[in-house]
Amino acid sequence: MHNSKVIVALDYNEKEKAIAFVDSVTPDSCKLKVGKEMFTLFGPDFVKELVGRGFDVFLDLKFHDIPNTVAKACAAAAELGVWMINVHASGGSKMMQAAKEALAQYDKPPKLIAVTVLTSMDAEQLSGTGVTTDIQSHVEHLAKLTKESGLEGVVCSAMEAKSLKALLGTDFTLVTPGIRPQGSATGDQSRVVTPQQAVADGVDYMVIGRPITQSPDPLQTLKEINASVL
Ligand SMILES: O=c1ccn([C@@H]2O[C@H](COP(=O)(O)O)[C@@H](O)[C@H]2O)c(=O)[nH]1
């Protein structure tokens, strides 16, 4: 069992840079996230390498397709031995249930969670997609649908953590990107929260990429974040 709440987003375009960071950390100091960029560049072998080193790996491919396709993709992801995978909740309950059922054949299936509203989105971006409710209500709606579909948790902003824990219970896992230590550049994120506030509000895991990977001393930054939320 690894204890850190930090999942480092390995969004590197060079494998050597990612491995240099991985060489500097341990499975107790962080979990690792492989997203679309590194998976597209370096594929399943890269994921297996991280799993082989004993890390909990979140394969963040955000599947969103017809139920059959998503189910097969989730089974393929489970074969890699990863700790957690995800789909988009907006794919609907049939899609999420198919994903869940595809994992039933595994003794140790990955945790399956669903993305609610991307942390890069603000009210204007969301309404531009045709959603007429406010962000908080839409996140709550999608998180409820996710729980009813049998999944273990959601990706959301830590801004929504308190209300989701109250609505869906403390066992429902909340994974929150959009984490920014005080003074860090926000970049393309909109719904940002500091690590300290996120943990105080009850999140289970914080996804942190650039504030760590682009830092002049990534290991020291990770250590400081871990220490700040003890
Ligand atoms: O709503 C979401 C879902 C996923 N992400 C991913 O998390 C990291 C965040 O990286 P930062 O550099 O800390 O912004 C990135 O890999 C995203 O693809 C997200 O940001 N928001």
The ligand as an SDF file (V2000), in Angstrom:
LIG
                    3D

 21 22  0  0  0  0  0  0  0  0999 V2000
  -10.2760   17.2600  -15.6670 O   0  0  0  0  0  0  0  0  0  0  0  0
   -9.0950   16.9030  -15.8940 C   0  0  0  0  0  0  0  0  0  0  0  0
   -8.7510   15.6140  -16.2120 C   0  0  0  0  0  0  0  0  0  0  0  0
   -7.4360   15.2990  -16.4120 C   0  0  0  0  0  0  0  0  0  0  0  0
   -6.4650   16.2230  -16.3280 N   0  0  0  0  0  0  0  0  0  0  0  0
   -5.0640   15.7980  -16.5280 C   0  0  0  0  0  0  0  0  0  0  0  0
   -4.3310   16.0640  -15.3190 O   0  0  0  0  0  0  0  0  0  0  0  0
   -3.0490   16.5690  -15.6330 C   0  0  0  0  0  0  0  0  0  0  0  0
   -2.9060   17.9300  -15.0180 C   0  0  0  0  0  0  0  0  0  0  0  0
   -1.6440   18.4590  -15.3120 O   0  0  0  0  0  0  0  0  0  0  0  0
   -1.1500   19.8940  -14.8080 P   0  0  0  0  0  0  0  0  0  0  0  0
    0.1470   20.0730  -15.5070 O   0  0  0  0  0  0  0  0  0  0  0  0
   -1.0060   19.8050  -13.3150 O   0  0  0  0  0  0  0  0  0  0  0  0
   -2.1710   20.9020  -15.2120 O   0  0  0  0  0  0  0  0  0  0  0  0
   -2.8950   16.5460  -17.1460 C   0  0  0  0  0  0  0  0  0  0  0  0
   -2.2350   15.3500  -17.4840 O   0  0  0  0  0  0  0  0  0  0  0  0
   -4.3450   16.4950  -17.6540 C   0  0  0  0  0  0  0  0  0  0  0  0
   -4.4420   15.7480  -18.8400 O   0  0  0  0  0  0  0  0  0  0  0  0
   -6.7920   17.5020  -16.0350 C   0  0  0  0  0  0  0  0  0  0  0  0
   -5.9380   18.3970  -15.9550 O   0  0  0  0  0  0  0  0  0  0  0  0
   -8.1020   17.8160  -15.8080 N   0  0  0  0  0  0  0  0  0  0  0  0
  1  2  2  0
  2  3  1  0
  2 21  1  0
  3  4  2  0
  4  5  1  0
  5  6  1  0
  5 19  1  0
  6  7  1  0
  6 17  1  0
  7  8  1  0
  8  9  1  0
  8 15  1  0
  9 10  1  0
 10 11  1  0
 11 12  2  0
 11 13  1  0
 11 14  1  0
 15 16  1  0
 15 17  1  0
 17 18  1  0
 19 20  2  0
 19 21  1  0
M  END
$$$$
